[in-house]
Amino acid sequence: MNNDYKGGSWSERFSWIVTIAAMVLVAILSIGLLCALFIQPKEEKKEGTEQTAVNEQATVMDGEGNAMVSGKTYVMPQRMVFAATAAEAVTASEGITLTATVSPETADNKAVDWTVSFVNPSSSWASGKTVTDYVTVTPSSDGALTANVNCLKAFGEQIKVTVTSRVNPEAKAECTLDYARRILDTALYHEEMDKNILEFGSDEILLDMEVPDFEGFKDGMSDGTIWAGGYYQTYLNPGVQISPEDEADPEAKWGDESAKRTYRFSDYTIKDCLPFFSEGNEYGLEIESQTDVHDDIIELFINYAREANADRGSPIYTFQEITRNGFIVGNNPVMMAIEMLTGYNGVGMSNFDAALYEKYMGMFIDWVQENPDTPIAEYTVTFTGKYSTFTRHYSFRFNPETVEMPVFSLGLDKTEVVI
């Protein structure tokens, strides 16, 4: 949802927000997509409860969905799915040990040979590549029925492990290997600025604070130079047209170009971790997030909410009430407060004037200047597909080099002077 304000009276603004929210909700329900906003506030921990830990996912599975781990020996399955390499996962760090079965049991010579190859070596992805750069198979001894399969890199063409009898080349068994797509990195996209406010590889949103006078602030709200919200974990190109055929596509190919804006993926043969997906798709991406806001900032926002609602008797709000739509980041802290209070389902704001604006701008600026290297908020976002989980940690901070208190007005001493 885009949280940017386009101008107009407060009542018009509330109407605009509700209308847009309803339109977005209808659009999401009609095409069954996940286009998640990236931040939700951390819920208050209830006494006697424990926070749920992120489920550990198997990094190697057989064709039936059973976990496979290093250090155990498994009867050779028809299929295996890797969701991480040996270097990335403790459970697969020593490879997966397989054993083949020779029939009949009374056969005199049970010696076999193990090989690994691309299923389609001439495919566009596999062409020119060496399969053993991606997967190796190593028998425990010459001719042994037991071998170790090790995934070294993500791969984009199916690989097969073949075990063949030395005395009867027609007697063989194959295991097809797949690699499930993993998220390698994520960014955050801002719509109106048409750029990422969190870049790939960065662990911080660092914004220059905009601090105009009160009239400039109101103008900036209208023209977008003062903003809060309007950023997305999952970017959808506004030019994308989704047909019924697109909606039915289990791989959502129509969303690939958009996904590149905020996601980096591994090579794959199974297209897991789909940011866009129809309801019921087993490869759809789930996004969960936690926000930890500095205690001083929480207090500032709560006090602002109380004073901005003085006409209502200055009610005492919890931070969870203020951040029902998430902790909203922007380039001006007062704008952040306004967006959180007056956004859809917000607690509201009954009064706003130059005195309130200047007071809280001064308090926010003082805090940043006193704590230049301290994040205002820190985020943990977890992305879960069918086969893998990716967790992203980053923080939000105003650039201390651009934080300074301006002169808002000048006055004259009107005391009469008699000479």
C-alpha positions in Angstrom: 0.0 0.0 0.0 1.3 3.5 -0.9 1.2 5.7 2.2 2.1 9.0 0.5 -0.2 12.0 1.0 -1.2 13.9 -2.1 -2.6 17.0 -0.4 -6.1 18.2 0.5 -7.9 18.7 3.8 -7.5 16.2 6.7 -11.0 14.9 6.0 -10.2 14.5 2.3 -7.0 12.7 3.3 -8.8 10.2 5.5 -11.3 9.5 2.7 -8.4 9.0 0.2 -6.6 6.6 2.5 -9.7 4.5 3.1 -10.5 4.4 -0.6 -7.0 3.4 -1.7 -6.8 0.7 1.1 -10.1 -0.8 -0.1 -8.9 -0.8 -3.8 -5.7 -2.5 -2.9 -7.5 -5.1 -0.8 -9.9 -5.9 -3.6 -7.0 -6.1 -6.1 -5.0 -8.5 -3.8 -8.1 -10.7 -3.2 -9.0 -10.8 -6.9 -5.7 -12.0 -8.2 -4.5 -13.9 -5.1 -1.1 -12.3 -4.8 1.3 -11.6 -2.0 2.7 -8.1 -2.2 3.7 -7.6 1.4 4.7 -4.5 3.2 8.0 -5.1 5.0 7.5 -4.0 8.6 5.1 -4.8 11.4 5.7 -3.7 15.0 6.7 -6.3 17.5 3.7 -7.3 19.6 3.9 -6.9 23.3 5.1 -10.2 24.9 2.4 -11.6 27.1 3.4 -12.9 30.5 4.0 -16.6 30.5 4.5 -16.9 26.7 7.5 -17.5 24.6 8.2 -16.0 21.2 7.9 -18.6 18.4 11.2 -19.4 16.9 11.6 -19.6 13.1 11.2 -23.2 12.1 14.3 -25.0 11.0 13.9 -26.3 7.5 15.6 -29.3 6.0 18.2 -28.3 3.4 18.2 -31.7 1.7 15.0 -33.7 1.1 14.1 -36.9 -0.7 11.2 -37.1 -3.2 8.7 -37.8 -0.4 9.7 -34.7 1.5 11.7 -36.5 4.2 14.8 -34.7 5.6 18.2 -36.0 4.7 21.3 -35.1 6.8 25.0 -35.7 6.8 26.2 -38.6 8.9 23.4 -41.0 8.0 23.1 -43.5 5.2 20.0 -43.5 3.1 18.6 -46.0 0.5 19.1 -44.3 -2.8 15.8 -42.5 -3.6 14.5 -41.6 -7.0 14.8 -37.9 -6.3 16.6 -35.5 -4.0 16.1 -31.7 -3.5 18.8 -29.5 -2.3 18.0 -26.1 -0.8 21.5 -25.2 0.2 25.1 -26.2 -0.6 27.3 -28.2 1.7 29.2 -25.0 2.6 26.0 -23.2 3.6 24.2 -25.9 5.7 25.5 -27.8 8.7 23.0 -30.6 7.9 24.6 -31.1 4.5 28.2 -30.1 5.3 29.6 -33.6 4.7 27.3 -34.5 1.8 24.5 -37.1 1.8 25.4 -40.8 1.9 23.4 -43.1 -0.3 23.4 -46.9 -0.7 22.3 -48.9 -3.7 20.6 -52.3 -3.5 21.6 -55.1 -5.9 19.1 -57.8 -6.8 19.2 -60.7 -6.3 20.8 -60.6 -2.9 22.7 -63.7 -3.8 24.5 -62.1 -6.8 28.2 -63.0 -6.7 29.6 -59.7 -8.0 27.9 -56.6 -6.5 30.5 -54.1 -7.7 29.0 -50.9 -9.1 30.2 -47.6 -10.6 28.7 -44.2 -9.6 28.5 -41.3 -12.0 27.0 -37.8 -12.1 25.8 -35.9 -15.1 23.4 -33.2 -16.3 20.0 -34.5 -17.3 20.2 -32.2 -20.3 23.8 -31.1 -20.9 22.9 -29.1 -23.9 20.4 -26.9 -22.2 21.0 -23.1 -22.2 22.1 -23.2 -18.5 24.2 -26.4 -18.6 26.0 -25.8 -21.9 29.7 -25.2 -21.3 29.5 -26.1 -17.6 31.2 -29.0 -15.8 28.7 -31.0 -13.6 31.3 -31.8 -11.0 31.7 -28.1 -10.3 28.2 -28.4 -8.8 27.7 -31.9 -7.6 30.2 -34.7 -6.9 29.6 -38.4 -6.1 32.3 -40.3 -4.3 32.0 -44.1 -3.5 33.2 -45.2 -0.1 35.6 -47.6 -1.9 36.2 -48.9 -5.4 33.0 -50.7 -6.5 31.2 -49.9 -3.3 27.4 -49.8 -3.0 27.7 -46.7 -0.8 28.6 -43.3 -2.1 28.6 -39.7 -0.9 26.7 -37.0 -2.9 27.9 -33.5 -2.2 26.3 -30.3 -3.6 29.0 -27.6 -4.1 27.0 -24.9 -5.9 23.4 -24.0 -6.7 22.5 -25.4 -10.2 20.0 -24.5 -12.9 19.7 -27.8 -14.7 18.6 -31.1 -13.2 21.5 -33.4 -12.3 21.3 -37.2 -12.1 23.3 -39.7 -10.1 23.6 -43.0 -11.8 24.8 -46.3 -10.3 25.6 -49.1 -12.7 26.4 -52.8 -12.2 29.9 -53.6 -13.5 28.8 -57.1 -14.6 25.5 -56.0 -16.2 25.5 -52.4 -17.7 21.8 -52.7 -18.2 21.3 -53.0 -14.4 21.3 -49.4 -13.2 19.4 -47.0 -11.0 19.2 -43.2 -11.2 18.5 -40.4 -8.7 17.4 -37.0 -10.1 18.7 -34.0 -8.2 16.9 -30.7 -8.0 18.0 -27.3 -6.5 15.2 -25.3 -5.0 15.6 -21.5 -5.5 16.8 -19.6 -2.5 16.7 -15.9 -1.6 20.2 -14.5 -1.5 19.5 -10.9 -0.7 16.6 -8.4 -0.6 16.2 -4.6 -1.0 13.4 -2.1 -0.2 11.9 -0.1 -3.1 10.4 3.4 -2.7 7.7 4.2 -5.3 7.7 8.0 -5.7 11.5 8.3 -5.6 11.7 5.3 -7.9 14.7 3.8 -6.1 15.7 1.5 -3.4 15.9 3.0 0.1 17.6 -0.2 1.3 20.1 -1.4 -1.3 21.2 -5.0 -1.9 24.1 -5.8 0.5 23.4 -2.9 2.8 22.4 -3.4 6.5 21.0 0.1 7.0 18.4 2.6 5.7 20.3 5.9 6.1 18.2 8.9 5.2 18.9 12.6 5.0 16.4 14.4 7.3 14.4 17.1 5.6 13.5 20.0 8.1 11.6 22.8 6.4 9.6 25.5 8.3 6.0 24.8 9.0 4.7 26.2 5.7 7.4 24.3 3.8 6.5 21.2 5.7 2.8 21.4 4.6 3.9 22.1 1.0 6.3 19.2 1.1 3.5 16.9 2.2 1.6 17.8 -0.9 4.5 17.6 -3.4 6.1 14.5 -2.0 9.4 16.1 -0.9 8.4 15.3 2.7 7.3 11.6 2.8 6.8 8.6 5.1 5.9 5.2 3.8 5.4 4.4 0.1 8.1 1.7 0.1 7.8 -2.0 -0.6 9.4 -5.3 0.2 7.9 -6.7 -3.0 7.9 -4.4 -6.0 5.3 -4.8 -8.7 5.9 -2.9 -11.9 2.8 -0.7 -12.4 2.9 -1.6 -16.1 2.4 -5.3 -15.6 -0.9 -6.6 -17.0 -2.1 -9.8 -15.4 -4.2 -12.0 -17.6 -6.2 -15.1 -16.5 -3.4 -17.2 -18.0 -0.8 -15.3 -16.0 -2.8 -15.8 -12.8 -3.0 -19.5 -13.5 0.8 -19.8 -14.1 2.2 -21.7 -11.2 5.6 -20.1 -11.7 4.3 -16.5 -12.0 6.7 -15.7 -14.9 4.9 -12.4 -15.4 6.4 -11.2 -12.1 10.0 -12.1 -12.7 11.1 -8.7 -13.9 9.4 -6.9 -11.0 10.9 -9.3 -8.5 14.4 -8.4 -9.6 13.9 -4.9 -8.1 13.9 -6.2 -4.5 15.1 -9.8 -4.6 18.3 -11.7 -5.6 17.8 -15.4 -6.1 20.1 -18.5 -6.5 20.1 -20.7 -9.6 17.4 -23.3 -9.4 15.5 -26.1 -11.0 12.5 -25.7 -8.7 11.2 -22.2 -8.6 10.6 -21.8 -4.9 10.2 -18.6 -2.9 7.7 -16.9 -5.2 6.9 -13.3 -4.2 3.8 -13.4 -6.5 1.6 -16.5 -6.4 -1.9 -17.7 -6.6 -3.7 -18.9 -3.5 -2.7 -22.5 -2.7 0.6 -22.4 -4.6 3.1 -24.6 -2.6 6.0 -22.4 -3.5 4.5 -19.1 -2.3 6.7 -16.9 -0.1 5.7 -16.1 3.5 7.1 -12.9 5.0 7.2 -12.3 8.7 8.9 -9.3 10.4 9.8 -7.8 13.8 10.5 -4.2 14.6 12.5 -3.1 17.6 12.2 0.7 18.1 14.5 2.6 20.5 12.8 3.3 23.8 13.5 7.1 23.5 11.8 7.2 20.1 8.8 5.2 21.4 8.4 7.8 24.1 8.6 10.7 21.7 6.0 9.2 19.4 3.6 8.4 22.3 4.0 12.0 23.7 3.4 13.4 20.2 0.2 11.3 19.8 -1.0 12.6 23.1 -0.4 16.3 22.3 -1.7 15.9 18.7 -5.0 14.7 20.3 -5.3 17.3 23.0 -8.8 18.1 21.8 -9.8 14.6 22.8 -8.4 14.9 26.3 -4.8 13.8 25.5 -5.5 10.0 25.7 -2.5 7.7 26.6 -1.7 5.4 23.7 0.4 2.3 23.6 3.1 2.1 20.9 1.2 -0.9 19.4 -1.9 1.3 19.0 0.2 4.0 17.2 1.9 1.5 14.9 -1.1 -0.5 13.8 0.0 -0.3 10.2 3.7 -0.8 11.1 6.5 1.5 12.1 6.6 3.8 9.1 10.0 5.2 8.0 10.3 8.6 6.2 12.6 11.6 5.7 11.0 13.6 8.5 10.1 12.3 11.9 7.0 14.4 12.4 5.7 13.1 9.0 6.4 9.6 10.2 4.3 10.3 13.3 1.4 11.8 11.2 1.4 8.9 8.8 1.2 6.4 11.6 -1.5 8.3 13.4 -3.7 9.1 10.4 -3.1 6.2 8.1 -5.8 3.6 7.6 -7.1 2.3 11.0 -4.8 4.8 12.8 -5.8 6.4 16.1 -6.2 9.8 14.4 -4.9 13.3 15.1 -7.2 16.2 16.2 -4.9 19.1 16.0 -1.7 20.1 14.3 0.0 23.5 14.2 3.3 25.2 13.9 4.0 25.1 17.6 3.5 21.3 17.8 5.6 20.8 14.6 8.5 22.9 15.8 8.5 21.5 19.3 8.7 17.9 18.2 11.1 18.6 15.3 13.4 20.1 17.9 13.1 17.1 20.2 13.7 14.6 17.4 16.7 16.6 16.2 18.2 16.8 19.7 17.9 13.0 20.1 19.6 12.3 16.8 22.4 14.8 17.5 23.0 13.2 20.9 22.8 9.7 19.5 24.3 10.0 15.9 25.3 6.4 15.6 22.3 4.8 17.3 19.6 3.3 15.1 16.1 4.6 15.6 14.7 1.2 14.7 16.1 -2.3 13.9 14.3 -4.9 11.8 14.4 -8.6 11.3 12.5 -9.9 8.3 12.1 -13.6 7.6 11.2 -15.0 4.2 10.0 -18.6 4.1 9.5 -20.7 1.0 8.7 -24.4 0.8 12.4 -25.5 1.0 14.4 -22.6 2.5 14.3 -19.7 4.9 16.1 -16.4 4.5 16.5 -13.8 7.3 17.4 -10.1 6.7 18.6 -7.8 9.5 18.9 -4.1 9.0 18.4 -0.8 10.8 17.0 2.7 10.2 19.0 5.9 11.0 19.0 9.5 10.0 22.2 10.7 8.5 23.7 12.9 11.4 25.5 15.1 8.8 22.1 16.4 7.6 20.4 16.8 10.9 20.4 20.4 12.2 17.9 22.6 13.7 16.9 25.5 11.3 15.7 29.0 12.2 11.9 28.8 11.9 11.1 32.5 12.5 12.4 35.9 13.7 10.9 38.3 16.1 11.5 41.8 17.3 11.6 43.2 20.8 8.6 45.5 20.9 9.5 47.1 24.2 9.4 50.9 23.8 12.8 52.5 23.9 13.1 56.2 25.1 16.2 58.1 24.4 
